Amino acid sequence: MKAIVFDLDGTLIDSAPDIHASAVKMLADEGKDPLDAETIRSFIGNGIPKLVERVIKATGLDDSPENFERLRQNFVAHYAAAPADYSVAYPGLIDLLDSLKAQGYALGVCTNKQESLTVAILEQMDLAKYFSAVIGGDSLPVHKPDPEPLERTYEMLNATSRLYVGDSEVDAETAQNAGVVFALYTQGYRKSPVSEIPHQFAFSHFDALHKIIETSFMFVV
């Protein structure tokens, strides 16, 4: 089975507006001024615990383990209440997914976001119907860039040929660790120049990814 697995944040969807809104609410609960949207965007990519850790550091909040866990839970509560009110799918994505599904590709999602939140977002955005496997950051004892979550996603898809699509340094490292061909979406949340992120393919619009798949998937293993 030809299988394509996607990262979520910064790859399938621009989720930064909802993440920012939840972070602002969490900070307001602590009597703190909000961080701007671009700062929060720069914190995305390693899962909610790392994002909360970065917010704590940026705002001078108490970073004790007990307070960290309280703030993490508070953030998750705000985010779970409105996980996709402002998030949008990237241009060309829906047409691509419709086409890939019609062609019989097996599709999955592998993200560092909590699995329940991932499923809720996919359902709210009417994307869940495209994906036969979803692995989140808490689905296994390890998370990306450890290769096991990505490998487990492919196992669930009965993959014989594999392609991974992501937007970040973490995704690139995950693909390398798993020995999987990687397509880099350049309009997501990466923090480094494209030239410094290992990849086999790079694209800035999902129309281009479709062409990459059509012409190159025969070489993907």
N, C-alpha and C positions, 0 to 999 in steps of 0.2 A: 504494500500500500504506500503510495506517495503521500507523505505527511508534511504539513507546514505548521510550525508552532510559532505563535506570536507572543511577544511581551505585551503588556497592557498599557501602562501609563507612558505616554510619549511615543507610543507605537501605534496602537489601535485608536486611542483617544487622547485628546488634550484634557486631562483631568485636573490640571493645575488650579483652575478657578474654584472647584469644589474643595480641593485640599487647602487652598488659601483661606476660603471662608471658614472651614473647620478650625484651622489654626488661629484665626482671628478670634473666634468664639472661645477657644481654649484660653488664649491670652487674656481676653476680657474677663473671664472668670477669675483670673489671678490679679486683676487690676492693672494689667500691662497694656501699653499701647500696641497697636497692630504692627506686624512686620509687613513690608510692601510685597506685592504679588511676585515680583521678580526674585526677591530674596527667597521666598518660599519655593518658587519654581526651582531655584538652584539647589534646594535641599532634597528634591525628589530623586529617587532612583535606587535606594537600598531598603525600602520598606518603611512602614510607619514608625517602628521603634527608633530607627536611625534618624528619621525626620524629626521626631519629638526631641531626640537628643540634641540635634542641631538647633532647634528652636530654643531649648533650654540654655544652651551655650550662648546664643545670640542675644538673649534677653536677660541673662543673669539670674534666672530662676534657680532655686535650690535643686542641685543635681544629685541629691542622695538617692539611693536605690528605691526607697519607699516613695519619695516624691515623684521620681521618674515614673514609677508604675502608676501612680495616681493620675498623673498628667497624661500618660499614654491611654489609660482607660477613658479619661475625659475626652481626649481627642477622638478616639474611636466612637464614643457615644455620639458626639456631634456629627461625625462623618457618616455613621450608619444611619442617622436620621435623615440625611439628605446627601446621598453619595454621588448623585449624577444630575443635580438640578441645572448645573451650568456646563458640564462636560459635553464635548462634541467629538464625533468621529472625524478623523482627518479626511481631507478631500480625496475622493476616488475610492475610499475604502469599501463602501457598501457595494459598489459595482464590482469591485474585485472579488469580494466574498461571495456574491451571488454567482459569479462566473466560476470560481474555483469549486464551489459546492456542486454546481451543475456538471462540472467536468469530473467529479468523483474524487477530488482530493480530500484527504482526512485532515481536519483542522483542529488545532488545540491552542490553549493559552497557558503560558507558564510565566508567573509573575511573583514578585516578592510581596505583593499586597495580600493581606489576609484573605483566605479562600472565600469565606462567607461574604465579605465585602465585594470581592471580585464577581461572584455569582450575582449578587444583588445589582451591581452596576451593569453587567451584561444583560440582565433581564430588563432593567429599567430602560436601557438604551436600545432594546430589541435586537441585541446582538447574540444572545445566548443560543439562538436557533442554529447558528453557524458552527458551533464548536462542540465536538464530541468528547473532549477531555479538558479539564481545568485543574491546574495545580497552583496553589497559592503559597505564600511564604511560610504559612503555618501548617501546610499539608503534610510535611515530612519533618524529621528532626533537624534537617539542614535546609538552607535556602541558597539561591544564586549568590555568588558565582560557583558554588559547589555544583557539579554536573548532575547530581542525582535527580533533582526536580525535573530538569529537562529530559533526562533519560527516561524517567517514569512517565512523563507525558507521552513520549513516543511509544512506550510500551502499551499505554492505554489505547493508542491509535493503531496498534499493530503495524507500525511503520517498517517498511523495507528500504525506503529512500527518504532522506530527511533534509529539511531546510529550516533554519531558525531565523526569525525576523525580529530585530530589536532596534533600540535607539541609543543605547548607552555603553559606556565602558564596562559596566557590569555584565551586560548582555554579550558583549564581545568576548570577555573573559570566560563566561559560561560556555559559549560556543566552542572556544578553544579547548576548554577542559573536557568537553564532551566529544570532541573530534567531529563537530558538525559544521557544515557550510553555513556561513553567516551573511545575511543581507542587512545592511545598516540603513535605517531610516534617518536621514540627516536633519529632519525638522523637529526632532523630539527634544529630550532633555539632556543630551550629551554635554559634557563640560570641557572636552578636548577637541582640537581640530580633527576633522575627518581623517586627515592623513596620519594621525597618531593613534587611531583606533583600528585594530586588526579586523579586516573584513574581506570577503571575496567579491561582494557586490555592494554598491551604495546607490540610494535613490532618494529623490526629494518629493516625489508624488507617486501615489499608488498605481497610476496608469503605467508608470515605468516598471514597477515591480511585476506587474502582469506580463510585460514583455520579457523581463528577466526569467521568469518562471517558464514561459512558453519556449524560450530559446535555449535555456540552460539546465532545466531540471533533469535532463537525461544524464548529466554528469554528476548530479548530486548523489551521494551514497550515505 
